[in-house]
Amino acid sequence: AVVSTQSTGSKYLPYDGLWSDMNEPASFYDGSAQGCPWNDPLEKPPYIPGVRKTLQWQTLCMTAKQHGYRHYDVHNLYGWSEARATRAALHYQRPSNRTFVLSRSTFVGSGRWAAHWTGDIASSWSDMAATIPGLLNFNMYGIPLVGADICGFQGDSNEELCTRWSQLGAFYPFSRNHNTLFARPQEPTAWGTETTAIIRAALLQRYRLMLYLYNLFVQANEDGTPVMQGLFMQFPEDSFTYNLDRQFLLGSGVMVCPVLEEGSKTVWIYFPSTLWYSIWTLEQVSLSGKVDPYYPAPLDTIPVFARGGTIIPVVMETDHVTPTGESVLGSRDISLNCFLDGKGEARGELFVDDGLSEATHRPSHRAQFSIVNSSLTITSKEMRGDGATGFTKRVKSVKIGGVTGSHVEVYVGNEKQLHVQYSSVTGVLQVSDLVKEGEVPVTTDTTTVISWKVVA
């Protein structure tokens, strides 16, 4: 894509998105070089929020005029308005493709046009912990694509801090490592090989969950549901969740519990009253409605859990990147990780499009997954377009946590499956090689039933 750098359009600059920084508006003068009219009450209001000096600190005079408005009245709308105008300009340049705008200055609802990051935070353990309530707030402000500078921005990070922050940041809605000039390098490869491997493993968890995250953003676009949520949003009847700001949910089904203290190899976790599972082993955690003050979390681990009743589409572990560098949203086989609730049920969905086109131009499919009475039903329906999303997604593997019984048989339709693993100790059932034994598509209009039964 291109954006014209001259009104004649004779020169072009390739781009994928636009990053707006220092757009509060920010200034290296306090008010202006000539000062502000201090006899005006707007310049010295009776209440000043927690800024360092005056209300004019590193911005404009409050009496400055912006298109007929006083800056005092529209300061917080500056970045909001700029994001809206920027999005419109980029859309004009390439109307069929989505735009990407990253803005430091925002206001309530800016997420309609732009992503956001939290600005110049310090490379410290306390600032890392503070990013969680900050991002939770921004999601409630209508800005779901939001993140903080992983490893911190101001000052030098260190290896342990950057490791733990990278684990946390892998689950930010907007995930980016970024720091200031002249600070020590902090990208994953700037540390030792062991640390690089730990950070890579954390980022690969993000890529495995990319389809789930994408679906959360589709939902946020459709009805405003926050992508990153405090536990109180899913458990409003549980007053114990109201003050929790050191763990969080992605959607309703994934709980992230990072280590936020230097030198710690454990983490304090509260498990609301429902079934919880380790997200990757699918083994049930017997802590419903309880606190574990010392949940194990060695340096190479960030505890992540799935809520019972959830079905999560997962990118296959060995299939993160294609030889052509294709997007993780592109053509590939997927696994369904299913976590049964107390009734033995679970639900989920997958929205599939090309990941690039505007809504009015993109073909799309939506697959619904549901487990009831020991049967997994996969229903896919074309939502828009001619059916040619460009992707062929198939369920290659199904994993189910919370299954009971000594021995289990699995069927796709009436065909018994041969590649089945089941442990009555862990309650985890896995059916693999579904693509070889029979197509289970999710990008064609079809319904498939996978069922299991306990046998002697």
C-alpha positions in Angstrom: 0.0 0.0 0.0 1.1 3.6 -0.5 0.4 7.0 0.9 1.1 10.1 -1.2 3.8 12.3 0.2 2.9 15.2 -2.1 -0.4 16.6 -3.2 0.4 15.6 -6.8 0.8 12.0 -5.7 4.1 11.8 -7.6 6.0 10.2 -4.8 4.9 7.3 -2.6 6.0 5.7 0.7 5.1 2.0 1.3 3.3 1.4 4.6 1.2 -1.0 6.6 0.0 1.3 9.3 0.7 4.7 11.0 2.0 5.4 14.5 1.1 8.7 16.1 3.3 9.7 19.0 3.5 12.8 21.2 0.0 13.7 20.1 -1.6 14.7 23.4 -0.8 17.4 22.1 2.6 17.5 23.6 5.0 20.4 23.7 8.4 21.1 25.2 7.1 24.4 26.4 4.7 24.8 29.2 1.9 26.5 27.4 3.8 28.5 24.9 7.2 30.3 24.4 5.5 33.6 25.2 3.7 32.2 28.3 -0.1 32.1 28.9 -2.6 34.7 30.0 -2.4 33.9 33.7 -5.2 36.4 34.6 -7.7 34.1 32.9 -9.3 31.7 35.4 -8.9 28.8 32.9 -5.2 28.9 33.2 -5.4 28.6 37.0 -8.5 26.5 37.8 -9.2 25.7 41.5 -8.5 22.0 40.9 -5.5 20.6 39.1 -5.1 16.8 38.6 -1.9 15.0 39.4 0.4 16.6 36.9 3.9 17.7 37.8 3.6 21.5 37.6 0.7 23.2 36.1 -2.2 22.3 33.9 -0.1 23.7 31.0 2.8 21.4 31.7 4.3 20.2 28.4 1.1 21.1 26.5 -0.8 24.2 25.3 -2.3 27.2 27.2 -5.8 26.4 28.3 -7.1 29.4 26.5 -5.5 28.4 23.2 -8.1 28.1 20.4 -8.6 25.0 18.4 -11.1 25.5 15.6 -13.1 27.8 17.7 -12.9 25.7 20.9 -10.9 26.4 24.0 -8.1 24.0 24.6 -9.3 23.6 28.1 -12.5 22.0 26.8 -11.0 19.8 24.0 -7.6 18.7 25.2 -8.7 15.1 25.8 -10.3 15.0 22.4 -7.2 15.9 20.4 -5.8 12.4 20.0 -9.3 11.0 19.6 -10.0 13.4 16.7 -6.6 12.8 15.2 -7.1 9.0 15.2 -10.4 9.4 13.5 -9.0 11.6 10.8 -5.9 9.4 10.3 -8.0 6.3 10.0 -10.2 8.1 7.4 -7.1 9.2 5.4 -5.6 5.7 5.4 -9.0 4.2 4.4 -9.1 6.7 1.5 -5.7 5.5 0.3 -6.7 1.8 0.3 -10.4 1.4 0.8 -10.5 -2.4 0.5 -7.9 -3.0 3.2 -8.0 -2.5 6.9 -6.1 0.3 8.5 -3.8 0.2 11.5 -3.3 3.3 13.6 -1.4 3.3 16.8 -2.0 6.4 18.9 -0.5 7.5 22.2 -3.2 10.0 22.9 -6.8 8.6 23.2 -10.2 9.1 24.8 -13.2 7.0 25.5 -14.1 5.1 22.3 -10.8 5.7 20.4 -10.6 2.0 19.9 -13.0 2.4 17.0 -10.2 3.9 15.0 -6.9 3.2 16.8 -4.8 1.0 19.0 -3.1 2.4 22.0 -0.1 1.8 24.3 0.4 3.2 27.7 3.4 5.5 27.0 6.7 6.0 28.8 6.6 3.6 31.7 9.6 2.7 33.7 11.6 -0.5 33.5 10.6 -1.6 37.0 8.6 -4.3 38.7 6.1 -1.9 40.1 5.4 -0.4 36.6 5.0 -3.9 35.1 2.4 -4.8 37.7 0.6 -1.5 37.1 0.1 -2.3 33.4 -2.6 -4.9 34.3 -5.1 -2.5 35.9 -4.2 0.1 33.2 -5.0 -2.2 30.3 -8.2 -3.4 32.0 -9.3 0.2 32.3 -8.6 0.9 28.7 -10.6 -2.1 27.6 -13.5 -0.6 29.5 -12.9 2.7 27.8 -13.6 1.1 24.4 -10.0 0.6 23.4 -9.5 -3.2 23.2 -6.2 -3.2 21.2 -4.0 -1.9 23.9 -0.7 -2.8 25.4 2.3 -1.6 27.4 6.0 -1.4 26.4 7.3 -4.9 27.3 10.3 -4.7 29.6 9.6 -1.1 30.2 10.5 2.1 28.3 12.4 4.5 30.7 15.7 3.2 32.1 17.5 -0.1 31.8 15.7 -3.3 32.1 17.3 -6.5 33.4 17.2 -10.1 32.5 14.7 -11.4 35.1 12.4 -8.4 34.7 12.4 -8.6 31.0 11.8 -12.4 31.1 8.7 -12.0 33.4 7.5 -9.0 31.5 7.8 -10.8 28.2 5.7 -13.7 29.6 3.0 -11.2 30.7 3.3 -9.1 27.5 2.7 -12.2 25.3 -0.9 -12.0 26.6 -1.4 -8.3 26.2 -4.0 -7.5 23.5 -1.3 -5.4 21.8 2.1 -7.0 22.3 5.3 -4.9 21.7 8.7 -4.7 23.2 9.8 -1.0 23.0 12.3 1.2 24.9 13.9 4.6 24.8 17.1 5.8 23.1 20.4 5.0 24.9 18.8 2.4 27.2 20.4 -1.1 27.1 19.0 -3.4 24.4 16.1 -5.5 25.6 14.8 -7.5 22.6 14.5 -11.2 23.3 17.9 -12.0 21.6 19.7 -9.4 23.7 19.9 -11.7 26.7 21.4 -15.2 27.2 20.3 -18.2 25.1 18.3 -19.6 28.0 16.3 -16.3 28.4 15.8 -16.0 24.7 14.3 -19.5 24.7 12.0 -18.7 27.6 10.7 -15.6 25.9 10.3 -17.4 22.6 8.2 -20.1 24.4 6.0 -17.4 25.9 5.5 -15.7 22.5 4.7 -19.1 20.9 1.8 -19.4 23.4 0.4 -16.2 22.0 0.7 -17.5 18.5 -1.0 -20.8 19.4 -3.9 -18.7 20.9 -4.0 -16.3 18.0 -7.3 -17.7 16.5 -8.9 -17.3 20.0 -7.6 -13.8 20.3 -8.8 -12.9 16.8 -12.2 -14.1 17.7 -12.2 -11.9 20.8 -11.5 -8.9 18.7 -14.3 -9.8 16.3 -16.6 -9.9 19.3 -15.3 -6.6 20.5 -16.0 -5.1 17.1 -19.5 -6.5 17.0 -20.8 -5.7 20.6 -18.0 -3.9 22.5 -17.1 -6.8 24.8 -13.6 -6.2 26.3 -10.8 -8.5 25.1 -8.9 -8.2 28.4 -11.2 -8.4 31.4 -11.0 -8.3 35.2 -12.3 -11.4 36.9 -15.2 -9.3 38.3 -16.7 -9.1 34.8 -17.3 -12.8 34.6 -17.9 -13.4 38.3 -19.9 -10.3 39.4 -21.5 -12.2 42.3 -18.1 -12.9 43.8 -17.0 -9.8 45.7 -13.5 -11.3 46.2 -12.8 -10.6 42.5 -13.5 -6.9 42.8 -10.0 -5.8 43.9 -8.0 -8.4 41.9 -5.6 -6.6 39.5 -2.7 -9.0 39.4 -4.4 -11.6 37.3 -6.8 -11.2 34.4 -9.0 -12.9 31.8 -8.7 -12.9 28.0 -12.4 -13.2 27.0 -14.4 -15.4 29.3 -12.3 -18.5 29.0 -8.6 -17.9 29.6 -7.1 -16.7 32.9 -3.5 -15.4 33.0 -1.6 -15.2 36.3 1.9 -13.6 35.8 4.7 -13.4 38.3 5.1 -9.8 39.2 7.7 -9.9 42.0 11.5 -10.0 41.7 13.0 -13.4 42.6 9.7 -15.1 43.0 9.2 -18.7 41.8 5.6 -18.9 42.9 2.5 -16.7 42.4 -0.6 -15.9 44.4 -3.7 -17.0 42.5 -7.4 -16.9 43.2 -9.6 -19.4 41.3 -13.3 -18.3 41.2 -15.9 -21.0 41.8 -16.0 -22.9 38.5 -13.8 -25.6 37.0 -10.3 -24.6 35.9 -7.8 -26.5 33.7 -4.1 -26.0 32.8 -4.5 -24.6 29.4 -1.9 -26.8 27.6 -2.1 -30.1 29.6 -5.9 -29.9 29.9 -5.6 -31.4 33.4 -8.1 -30.1 35.9 -6.9 -27.8 38.8 -8.7 -28.7 42.0 -8.8 -25.2 43.4 -12.3 -24.0 42.5 -13.3 -21.1 44.9 -9.9 -21.1 46.6 -6.7 -19.2 46.8 -3.3 -20.8 46.2 -0.8 -18.4 47.6 2.2 -20.4 46.3 1.2 -21.7 42.9 4.4 -23.0 41.3 5.8 -20.6 38.6 9.5 -21.2 37.9 11.3 -18.7 35.7 10.3 -20.5 32.5 6.6 -20.6 33.4 3.6 -18.2 33.4 0.6 -20.0 34.8 -2.3 -19.8 32.3 -5.7 -21.6 32.8 -8.8 -22.4 30.8 -12.3 -22.1 32.3 -14.5 -25.1 32.2 -17.2 -24.8 29.5 -14.8 -23.3 27.0 -13.6 -24.6 23.6 -10.5 -22.9 22.3 -9.3 -23.3 18.6 -5.5 -23.6 18.8 -2.9 -23.3 16.1 -1.1 -26.6 15.9 2.1 -26.6 17.9 4.5 -27.4 15.0 2.7 -25.1 12.5 3.3 -21.5 13.7 5.0 -20.1 10.6 4.7 -21.3 7.0 7.8 -21.3 4.7 6.3 -18.3 2.8 5.9 -16.3 6.1 2.1 -16.6 5.8 0.0 -15.0 8.6 -0.8 -17.3 11.5 -4.4 -16.7 10.6 -3.9 -18.3 7.2 -4.3 -21.8 5.8 -3.4 -24.4 8.4 -4.8 -27.3 10.4 -6.1 -26.5 13.9 -6.7 -28.3 17.2 -9.8 -27.9 19.4 -8.9 -27.8 23.1 -12.1 -28.5 25.0 -12.6 -27.9 28.7 -15.8 -29.5 30.1 -17.8 -27.7 32.8 -19.6 -29.4 35.7 -22.4 -30.5 33.4 -19.9 -32.0 30.9 -20.6 -29.3 28.4 -18.5 -26.7 26.5 -18.8 -24.1 23.8 -16.7 -22.0 21.5 -16.5 -20.4 18.1 -14.1 -19.5 15.3 -14.4 -16.6 12.9 -12.4 -17.0 9.7 -11.7 -14.3 7.1 -8.6 -13.2 5.3 -7.3 -11.0 8.1 -6.7 -8.0 5.8 -9.9 -6.8 4.1 -12.4 -4.3 5.3 -15.7 -5.9 6.5 -17.7 -4.9 3.5 -15.2 -6.7 1.2 -14.2 -9.9 3.0 -15.7 -13.3 2.6 -16.0 -15.0 6.0 -17.1 -18.1 7.9 -18.1 -18.7 11.4 -17.8 -22.1 13.0 -19.7 -23.0 16.2 -18.4 -25.7 18.5 -20.6 -27.3 21.3 -20.3 -30.3 23.5 -23.4 -31.8 25.0 -24.0 -35.4 26.0 -20.5 -36.6 25.1 -20.8 -35.2 21.5 -18.8 -32.4 19.9 -20.8 -30.7 17.2 -18.9 -28.5 14.7 -21.1 -26.3 12.6 -19.7 -23.9 10.0 -21.7 -21.3 8.1 -20.7 -18.8 5.4 -21.3 -15.3 6.8 -20.4 -13.1 3.9 -19.0 -13.3 0.3 -18.7 -16.0 -2.2 -17.2 -18.5 0.2 -13.6 -18.0 -1.0 -11.8 -16.8 2.2 -8.6 -18.1 0.7 -8.2 -20.4 3.7 -8.9 -24.0 4.2 -9.1 -24.7 7.9 -9.6 -28.3 9.2 -9.8 -29.7 12.6 -6.8 -32.1 12.8 -6.9 -32.8 16.5 -9.4 -32.7 19.4 -8.4 -32.6 23.0 -11.0 -32.8 25.8 -10.3 -32.2 29.5 -12.7 -33.4 32.2 -13.7 -36.8 30.6 -14.6 -39.6 33.0 -14.6 -43.3 32.6 -12.0 -46.2 32.4 -12.0 -46.6 28.7 -13.4 -44.5 25.8 -14.2 -45.0 22.2 -14.5 -42.1 19.7 -16.5 -41.8 16.5 -16.7 -39.2 13.8 -20.2 -39.7 12.6 -20.4 -43.5 12.6 -16.8 -44.1 11.9 -14.7 -45.3 14.8 -11.4 -43.4 15.3 -8.2 -45.3 15.7 -5.8 -42.5 16.8 -7.2 -42.0 20.3 -5.3 -41.5 23.6 -7.1 -41.3 26.9 -6.0 -41.3 30.5 -8.6 -42.0 33.2 -6.1 -40.5 35.7 -5.9 -37.1 34.2 -9.3 -37.2 32.4 -7.7 -36.0 29.2 -9.0 -37.5 25.9 -7.1 -36.8 22.6 -8.2 -37.7 19.1 -5.5 -37.0 16.5 -5.0 -37.4 12.7 -8.6 -36.5 12.0 -7.5 -35.1 8.6 -6.1 -38.5 7.6 -9.1 -40.4 8.8 -11.8 -38.1 7.5 -12.2 -34.4 6.7 -13.5 -32.2 9.6 -13.6 -28.8 7.8 -14.5 -25.5 9.5 -14.5 -23.2 6.4 -17.3 -24.9 4.4 -21.0 -25.0 5.2 -21.1 -28.3 7.0 -21.9 -30.0 10.3 -19.7 -32.7 11.9 -20.3 -34.7 15.0 -17.5 -36.3 17.1 -18.8 -38.4 19.9 -17.3 -40.6 22.5 -18.6 -43.3 24.9 -17.4 -45.1 27.9 -16.9 -48.8 27.3 -16.0 -51.6 29.7 
